[in-house]
Amino acid sequence: MRLCVGGFLVEMFVPSAHGISAPAARARVPLRCTRRRILMTAADGNRGNGENAPVSDKRSAHAATFFTPSSELDALMHGKGQVRVREHVNPFRPKYMDALRLGVEHEADSVAPFYARPDLPFHVDVGCAKGRFCLEMAQRYPHINFLGLEIREPLVGQANEWAAALGLTNVHFLFANALVHMDTVLAALPFARQSLETVSVLHPDPQFKKRHHKRRTVNAAFASSIAHHLRTGGRVVLQSDVLEVATEMRDIFAARPEFELQSTEWLPNPPMGIQTERERACLSRNEPVYRCVLYKHAEK
């Protein structure tokens, strides 16, 4: 018999009919047994622009429902050799505060060399995690360049390998901390202030503890950076399954005179036509997802 006690799995042994006994319990083995932990493991994490794909261990029906490999991208994302990272990180740790490097070997001040057509408009996805959303978008919209930013470096290397395997030349991933590197990243776009068409922040880490709210991706400085670099008519797409977080992000951007909400109501469908993995998991459980879009209007 197995019991979940204090976040650990305890396996009890009962004497059999033949009178063979065993120790009352084995050593405790860690088990993610709370409802939230199970959902975050089985579904997508996109917490801290993580879209963590589910672990393929049959712990949840959602894995079988949404993530059965059916395409080249699925096969890559669910094949062997997946990197494992912490779900949450502290963006204020020294290693995440260092100066941004645009690439292992590339030290120039532009991301243009990573793209076949750097003259195309750019969509920057902040907190892209494993990069599935960016990869799907790049496949569907070849006339747009996509740049995914992620603070967990192993995921960045893996996503760039997948992009190369898929033959995509309009998507690239950078190891960056959005809290400190946004100005540097956006200034590195070709034709700065003209090429940035869209910025998305989809299901960022909610950082539930009050003392951790300062770690949240969207703050006044972040919004100011986007307002400065986004071209006129460009848009900001915000999304979360946590109402408090979605409302906070929306209000921070709406408070700036450069932005105007597309709608005062939460949008019923994905603005870009593609769902993130976290979004699919939430909808499969009939849980709400809060979406909004803001447009940058012409300077008065």
C-alpha positions in Angstrom: 0.0 0.0 0.0 1.3 3.5 -0.9 0.5 6.7 0.9 1.5 10.3 0.2 2.7 11.8 3.4 4.1 15.3 3.5 5.1 15.3 -0.1 6.8 11.9 0.1 5.7 8.5 -1.0 5.6 5.9 1.8 5.2 2.2 0.7 3.8 0.0 3.4 4.3 -3.8 3.5 1.6 -6.0 4.9 2.3 -9.7 5.9 1.1 -12.1 3.1 -1.1 -15.1 3.5 2.0 -17.2 3.7 3.2 -15.4 6.8 6.1 -13.7 5.1 6.6 -10.3 6.7 8.5 -7.3 5.5 9.6 -4.0 7.1 6.8 -1.7 7.9 7.9 1.0 5.5 10.7 1.6 3.0 12.8 4.8 3.0 10.8 7.7 1.8 11.0 8.6 -1.8 10.2 12.2 -2.9 6.9 12.5 -4.8 5.2 15.5 -6.2 1.8 14.8 -4.8 0.0 18.1 -4.4 -2.6 19.0 -7.1 -0.6 22.0 -8.3 2.6 20.0 -8.5 1.0 17.2 -10.5 -0.5 19.7 -12.9 2.7 21.6 -13.4 4.6 18.4 -14.1 2.0 16.8 -16.4 1.1 20.0 -18.2 3.2 22.8 -19.5 4.9 25.0 -17.1 5.4 28.3 -18.9 6.0 29.9 -15.6 8.9 32.3 -16.2 8.2 32.4 -19.9 8.5 28.6 -19.2 6.4 26.4 -21.5 7.8 23.3 -19.9 6.5 20.3 -21.8 5.1 17.5 -19.8 7.2 14.6 -18.6 6.3 11.5 -20.6 5.7 9.2 -17.6 1.9 8.6 -17.9 1.3 10.6 -14.7 -1.4 12.6 -16.4 -4.0 12.1 -19.1 -3.1 15.6 -20.4 0.3 14.3 -21.6 -1.4 11.7 -23.8 -4.1 14.1 -24.9 -2.0 17.0 -26.1 1.6 15.8 -26.5 1.6 12.6 -28.5 4.3 13.1 -31.1 2.6 13.7 -34.4 5.0 16.0 -36.3 8.7 16.6 -36.7 8.6 19.3 -34.0 6.7 17.0 -31.6 9.2 14.2 -32.2 12.1 16.6 -31.4 10.5 17.9 -28.3 9.6 14.5 -26.9 12.6 12.5 -28.1 15.6 11.4 -26.0 18.1 13.8 -24.5 15.7 16.4 -23.2 17.4 18.9 -20.8 16.0 19.3 -17.3 16.0 22.6 -15.5 14.5 24.1 -12.4 11.0 25.4 -12.9 11.7 28.6 -11.0 14.9 30.7 -10.8 15.8 33.8 -9.0 16.5 36.5 -11.7 18.6 38.5 -9.2 21.3 35.9 -8.8 24.6 37.2 -10.0 24.9 34.8 -12.9 21.7 36.1 -14.3 22.7 39.7 -13.8 25.8 39.6 -16.0 26.1 41.5 -19.2 24.2 39.9 -22.1 26.1 37.9 -24.6 24.3 37.7 -28.0 25.9 34.3 -28.7 28.7 31.9 -27.8 31.0 33.1 -30.5 29.1 36.1 -31.8 30.0 39.3 -29.9 28.6 41.9 -32.2 25.9 44.3 -31.2 23.2 43.0 -33.5 21.2 39.7 -33.8 21.0 40.2 -37.6 23.6 37.4 -38.3 21.2 34.8 -36.9 18.6 35.4 -39.5 18.4 34.8 -43.2 16.2 37.9 -43.7 17.0 40.4 -40.9 14.9 43.0 -42.8 11.7 41.2 -41.8 9.7 42.5 -38.8 10.5 41.0 -35.4 8.4 39.3 -32.7 10.1 39.0 -29.4 8.7 36.4 -27.0 9.8 37.0 -23.4 10.2 33.8 -21.3 10.0 31.4 -24.1 11.0 28.3 -22.1 11.5 25.3 -24.4 10.6 27.5 -27.4 7.7 25.5 -28.8 5.5 28.6 -29.3 8.2 30.4 -31.2 9.0 27.4 -33.3 5.4 26.9 -34.3 5.0 30.6 -35.0 8.1 30.6 -37.2 6.7 27.6 -39.2 3.4 29.3 -39.7 4.6 32.8 -40.3 7.8 32.7 -42.4 7.5 36.4 -43.2 8.2 37.3 -39.5 11.4 36.9 -37.5 11.0 35.5 -34.0 13.3 36.0 -31.1 12.8 33.9 -27.9 14.3 35.1 -24.6 14.8 32.6 -21.8 16.6 32.9 -18.5 17.4 29.1 -18.2 20.4 28.7 -20.5 20.2 25.0 -21.2 16.7 25.5 -22.7 18.1 28.1 -25.1 20.8 25.8 -26.5 18.2 23.0 -27.0 15.7 25.3 -28.7 18.4 26.6 -31.1 19.3 23.0 -32.0 15.6 22.2 -32.7 15.3 25.3 -34.9 18.4 24.2 -36.9 17.0 20.6 -37.2 13.7 22.0 -38.5 15.6 24.2 -41.1 14.1 27.4 -39.7 16.0 30.6 -40.5 13.5 33.1 -39.0 13.8 32.1 -35.3 16.6 32.4 -32.8 16.8 32.0 -29.0 18.9 34.1 -26.5 19.9 33.5 -22.9 18.7 36.7 -21.3 17.2 38.1 -18.1 14.2 40.3 -19.1 14.5 42.3 -15.9 17.9 43.7 -16.8 18.6 42.9 -20.5 15.5 44.2 -22.4 17.1 47.5 -23.6 20.2 45.6 -24.8 18.2 43.0 -26.6 15.8 45.4 -28.3 18.6 47.7 -29.3 20.3 44.7 -31.0 17.4 44.3 -33.4 18.2 45.4 -37.0 16.7 48.8 -37.8 16.0 49.5 -34.1 12.6 51.1 -33.4 11.4 50.2 -36.8 11.6 46.4 -36.9 10.0 45.5 -33.6 6.4 44.6 -34.4 5.3 42.4 -31.5 6.3 41.6 -27.9 4.6 38.8 -26.1 4.7 37.8 -22.4 2.8 34.5 -22.1 2.2 32.8 -18.8 5.2 34.3 -16.9 6.2 32.9 -13.6 3.5 34.3 -11.2 6.0 34.5 -8.3 3.1 34.0 -5.8 5.0 34.9 -2.6 4.7 38.6 -1.9 8.4 39.0 -1.2 9.0 37.6 -4.7 6.8 40.0 -6.6 9.8 42.0 -7.4 11.0 39.1 -9.6 7.9 39.3 -11.9 8.8 39.9 -15.5 6.5 42.9 -16.2 7.2 46.0 -14.2 7.3 49.8 -15.0 10.9 49.7 -16.3 10.1 46.7 -18.6 7.1 48.5 -20.0 9.1 51.7 -20.5 11.7 49.7 -22.5 9.0 48.2 -24.7 7.4 51.5 -25.2 10.7 53.0 -26.4 11.6 50.3 -28.9 8.2 49.1 -30.3 7.4 50.7 -33.6 4.2 52.7 -34.0 1.3 50.4 -34.6 3.1 47.5 -32.9 1.5 45.4 -30.2 2.1 43.9 -26.8 0.4 40.5 -26.2 0.0 39.6 -22.5 -1.4 36.3 -21.2 -1.7 34.4 -17.9 -3.9 31.8 -16.2 -3.4 33.8 -13.0 -5.9 36.7 -12.9 -3.8 38.7 -10.5 -0.8 38.5 -12.8 -2.7 39.2 -16.0 -4.4 42.2 -14.4 -1.1 43.6 -13.1 0.6 43.2 -16.5 -2.3 44.8 -18.3 -2.5 47.8 -15.9 1.2 48.5 -16.0 1.1 48.8 -19.8 -2.3 50.6 -19.9 -0.9 53.2 -17.6 1.5 54.4 -20.2 0.3 57.0 -22.6 1.8 55.2 -25.6 -0.5 52.2 -25.3 -4.2 51.5 -25.9 -6.0 48.4 -25.1 -7.6 46.5 -28.0 -10.5 45.6 -25.7 -11.4 46.3 -22.1 -12.6 42.7 -21.9 -10.3 39.7 -21.7 -9.9 38.2 -25.2 -11.7 34.8 -25.7 -9.1 33.4 -28.2 -5.3 33.4 -28.7 -4.5 36.7 -30.5 -1.9 35.0 -32.6 -3.8 31.9 -33.5 -1.4 29.5 -31.7 -1.8 28.3 -28.2 1.1 27.8 -25.8 1.4 24.5 -24.1 0.5 26.0 -20.8 -2.7 27.4 -22.4 -3.7 24.1 -23.9 -3.3 22.4 -20.5 -5.4 25.0 -18.7 -8.2 24.8 -21.3 -8.2 21.0 -21.1 -9.1 21.4 -17.4 -11.7 24.1 -18.2 -9.6 26.7 -16.4 -9.7 30.3 -17.6 -6.9 32.0 -19.5 -6.7 35.8 -19.4 -5.5 37.5 -22.6 -5.1 41.1 -23.7 -3.5 43.1 -26.5 -2.3 46.7 -26.4 -1.3 48.7 -29.4 1.3 51.5 -29.6 -0.3 54.6 -31.2 1.4 57.4 -32.9 3.2 59.9 -30.7 1.2 63.0 -30.1 
